[in-house]
Amino acid sequence: MKPIIRMMEAALAAIAMLLLFSLFITACAGTKEAEKAVQPEVEIPPYESISSLLVAGKPEEALEAFEKAYANDPDSFETALLRSGLLVSIGKTDEAKEALKTALEKEPDNPDALFTGALIAGLDGERNQEKALLESVVEKAPDHGRALAALGELYMEDKEYDKAEDSFEKSIEAEPDNFVARAGYGNLLLRQKKYEESVEQLDKAVEAFPNYPFSYVDRGKAKAGLGDTQDAITDLSKAIELDPEHYWHYIDRGKLYLYRGEIERAKADFTSAKKIDPDYFLSYVYLAGINSDEKNWSGALANYKATMERRPDYYYAYEPAATAAFLSEDYTWAAEMYQKAYENEPDEHGYALMHGISLFEAGKEQEAKAYFREKMGTLPRDTYYYDIARTFVERGYDGYLVSKLNLEKQMPLKIRAYFYLGLFYRWAGSDTLANRYLGEVRDNALFGMFETEIAENLLEKEGPSEDAKN
């Protein structure tokens, strides 16, 4: 969720209340009619009861209370603007526009009216108009804290960080208790990795508006940046308490649990995220990664397939998904995913080899041989990739390749070639040779290479060959 959107959604009621309070005071000082309008015959002043109803989540009742309180002066500037602000806070933008139009007809340059117009434009997705109106407000009223805070959010979204910082600082100077400015500035500092300063601002944001979950999320990320993962988890847990149906809170906390090695808690958070939004892909990615670390290849495969169903262009998952499929003996899908990985990284010829080998393992020998013959025309002839492809299609070529590898001095090249040679012998039914070469890969592990992971797991899964036992 974009920062400006999440701020507007969560803080709109607070903004509206600020608007109600400030304009109520203006109305009292400005006209006798307004003075009469705010002298209700009830113990609780109308602006307090309206605000209370908003906080209680009763927008319709708040609007009704407003209409009653200001019924004797419905056409004044103050009443129209107050009504527009209230309608904005409860999401009735069309009605808010009409009320604001009435206000602007009376005072077209009024900063508060223009600010309300900016809020409406933002809710309607009219971003350029929103920005222009906010800049107009600040031009007319340089210390308009709310407009400066909202403008800071827009600058931040545009990555104009210097302008954003200037706007937030001016907003805070004008209104030290401005929650939107504090929260926005804290988020900006977080993005700039100024973690201590971010925490300082977000502490004040939490103090000003303790029920806004994203302040806890951002403060948690800043604390994590400082290495304080336990306090970070505490903040994210508070965000979940305040907003238990928000997908990303669980993802963020799950990532911290994962970093701390608390795997079961991480798994529980990613599972919770999946339940909240089963159509979004990221929870499946993290669960698949945990399954892979646990060598639960069938679980990893299921989660990677779910990922691909929801996000087929998520190329980061192509290779690990293919590896999980290969180790789960779903060779047809492994071939498909290795091909996707190769198309995404055409210089990584190991993916091409794994595509063909997966086809062999799937029993599609003719298709696999045709593929390797085709690749022999495009693979660099001076590489082991070409030699491996030729080994699979030309009887006896493996003897030449073994002799060539015996002379190879560059160990990383030699070990990678051993891996594919081991898979060739595995497919050909020569278990002793397969285990020998795969064992070389395991014993000379290339860190982070999928070949090492496959070799280790195949040896562990299949155990020593009968020849080796004898």
Summary of the structure (lengths in Angstrom):
residues: 470
radius of gyration: 31.9
end to end distance: 61.9
largest distance: 106.0
contacts: 1576
relative contact order: 0.04
helix: 77%
strand: 0%
